[in-house]
C-alpha cells in the first residue's frame, strides 16, 4: 500500500506540473522551431522534478512517472519537444547514477519512441471521445509493458525481483496517469487552437470593417467605440471626434424609435 501511495503521489505531481507547464505554454513563441525547443525544455524540467521526488526501490534504482510524461509528449507534441525533453531527462538520470542508470535511460528513450510511433499511426477513430480515450488507455498499457520489459536489462539479476515489486502498481496506476495527462493535453491544445482561430477571425473582421463600402460603427447602448473609414466620410468626422458620443446622436430622428427597438432586441 505504501508503494501504491508513492506511485499515486508521483502521478499527481506529474499532472500538477503538466498543468503549470501548459499554462506557461499558452502563448507559444511565433517561431515554430524555437517554440518547440522551449516546450521541450519545460517538459525536461518537469521530468527532473519527478526524478527528484522519486520512488526508491533500492539504492540507485528509482521509479517515477517520466515514462508517462515522455510518451504523452511524443504522442501530442512531436519529435522536437520530445527529443529535447528526452535528452535533458537522460542526462540527469546519468548524473544521478546507480545500478538502474542505463535501464532508466532506456525506459525514457523507448517510452518516448512509443509515443512518437503511435502519433504517426494512431487510429483515425480518435476524434470520437469514447474511442479516443480507450485508445489512450491501451496506449498507456502497451507503453508500460515495454517499460517493465526494460527491467530485464538491470544488472546482477535484479530484473525479476524489480518486476515483481512494480508490475501491479505500474499497470494499475500508470495507464490511468497516461489517460489523465492525455486529457490535459487535449484541453490545452484545443484552447490554443481556439485562441488562434479567434485571432484569425478578429483580423479578418478588422479587414472587412476597415474596407467595407458602407459605414459601420461598433457601439453599445451609450457610446460608439469605433467607426470605419467609410462612416468617417459619411459623417465628416474622424474616430477621435465621435468618442463618448451615443449612436442616437448620429442617427436620423425618423429612425430613432425603430433603431431603439432593434437595439433592445439585440441586447
N, C-alpha and C positions, 0 to 999 in steps of 0.2 A: 504493500500500500504506500510505503514511503517513496518507492521508486515511481509509482504511478503519479503521486503528488508532484514529484520533481519534474517529470515529463510534462504534466499539465501546466505547471508553473512556467516552464521554459517556452511552451507553446503560446501561453498567454502573453509572455514578454515579446515573443515574435510578432504577434498580432498588434500589440500596442505600438511597438517600434515601427511596424509597417504603416500603421495609420498616420503616425507622425511624419514618416518619410514621404508618404503620398501627399499629405497636406503641403509639405515643403515643395514638392514637385508639381504643384498645381499650376504654376506659371513657368513652364519649361523654357529654356533659352531658345531663341528663334533659330539658332544654328543647330541643325539636327544632330550632327556628329558630337559637338561639344555637349549638347543637352543629354545625349545618351551616355557619354563618358561620366558626366556629373551624376547622373542617375545611378550608374554602376558603382561609383564611389560611395554614394549614400547606402546602397544595398550592402556593399562590402563592410561599411562601418557597422551596420545592423548585425551582420554576421559576426564581427568581432565582439560586439556587446553580448550576443548569445553565447559565444565561447567563454566569455568572462564569467558568465552565470551558468556554467556547465553542470552536467550530472557526472560525477566521477565514479566510474565502476571500479577502477584500481589506479594506482599512481601512473599518470601518463596516458591513461585510457579514458577519454571523456566522450560524452554524448551531449548533443544539443539539437536544436531544430534548424540548423543551417541547411540540411538536406531539403526541408520544406521550402525554405527561402530561395535557394538557388534553382530548384526545379520549377517553382512557380514563376520565378524571374525569366527563365528560359522560355516557358510556355507563353508568357504575356508580353515580354519586352524585347525578345530577340537576342541576337548574338553579341552585340557590342556591350550593352549593360551587363549581360551575363558573364562575358569574358572578363571584364574589368572586376566585377564582384568576385568571381572565382579566383582570380589572381591575388586579390587582397586577402581573401579568406585563407587561401592556401599558404601564402607567405606567413601569415600569422600562425597558422597551425604548425608550420615547420619550426618557427621560432619557439612555440610552446613546447615542442618536442615530445618525448616519451615513446613507449613501445607502439602506441597507436598512431604515430605521426603519419607514416606512409598510407596506412589504411584510411585515416581521416582525410588526407588529400585526395585519395582515390574516390572516396564517397562523394566529396564535393564535386569533383570533375564528372563522375558518372551520373549523379543525380541531375546536375545541370544539363548534361548531354541528353538525358531522357526528356527534360522539358523542351529543349530545342528541337529534338526529333519529333516529339508529339505536336509541337507547334506547326511543324511542316506538314504533318499528315493527319492532323486532328479531324474528327468527324464533322461532316457538313451539317449534322443534326444539332450542333451545339448552339444554334440560335434559338432552339426551343429549351426553355428553362429546365424542364424536368429531365430531358436527355443530357443537357449541358452539365448539370450538377452531378448526375450519375456518372457521366464520363470523367469528371474531375475527381470523383471519389475513386473510381477504378484506376485513374492515373496515379493517385496517391498511394494506392496499394501496390501497384507494379513498381513504382519508384522505390518504395521502401523494402520490397522484396529484394531488389537489386542492392540496396544499402546493406541488408542483412547478409546477403551472399558475400559482400566485401569483407565480412568479418573473418572469412577463411584465410585472408592474407595476413592476419595478425601473427606475430612471432610466437614461438615457444608453445604451440598448441593451445593458444588462448582462445581461438575462434569458437570452438564448440561451447565452451563454458560461457563465453560472452553472448552467443546467440541464445542460449537457454535463459540467460538473465534478461535480455532486452526484447525478445521476439514478441511477447504478448503485449507489453505496453506500447511498443513501436507500431504494431499492426492494428492496435485498437485506437490509439490516440493520433498518430501522425497522419493517416488519411483524412481524418476529420479536420486536423490542422490545415492540410492542403486545401480542403473544401472551403474552409473559412477564409483562408488567405486569397483563394481564387475569387470569392465573393467580394472581398475588399478591393481587389484589383479591378474587377468588372465595374464596381461602383465608380471608382475614381477615373477609369478610362472613359466611361460614359459621361462623367462630369466634364472632363477635358474636351471630349468631342462636342458636347452640347455647347460649351463655352465658345469653342472655335466657330461653330455654326452661328451662334448669336453675334459674334464679332463680324462674321461674313455678312450676316443679314443686316446688321446696323450699317456696315459700309455700303451695301447695295442700296439700302433705304436712303442713305446720305446722298448717293449719286443721283437717285431718282428725284429726291427732294430738291436738290440744287439745280437739276437740269430740266425739271418739268416745265412744259409750256403754259401751265396755268398757275395762278397764285395760290400758295399753300401756307397756312400758319399752323404752328403747334401751340396749343393753348389748354389751360384748364378753365374752370368757370370764372376765375377772377382776372387772369392776366395771360398775355401772349408771351411765349418764350422764344420762339424762332419764327422768322418768315423767310421764304426763299427769294432768290433774286427777282423772279417774275413778279411776286407780290410787292417787292420794293418798287419796281417800275410802276405798277398799278397805283400804289398809294403815294408815290413820290416821296417816300421816307426810307431811311436806312434802318437796319436792325436795331441799332442802339436807340433810335428815336421812338421805337414802339415798346421798349421795356416798361413794365409795370402799367401798361395800358390794357384795359379789358377789351376782349374781342368785340363786345357790344358797342364800344366807342368807334369801331371801324366798320360797323355793319349798317347797311341802309335801313332807315327807320321802318320801312314797309316789311322788312324781313325779320325784325327782331322777335316778334311773338312766335312765329314758326320756328325760328332758329333756337329760341329758348326751349321749346318743346322737344326738338330734336336732340339738343344738348342733354336735357334731362333723361331722355331715353338712353343715350349713350352712357351716361353715368350709372 
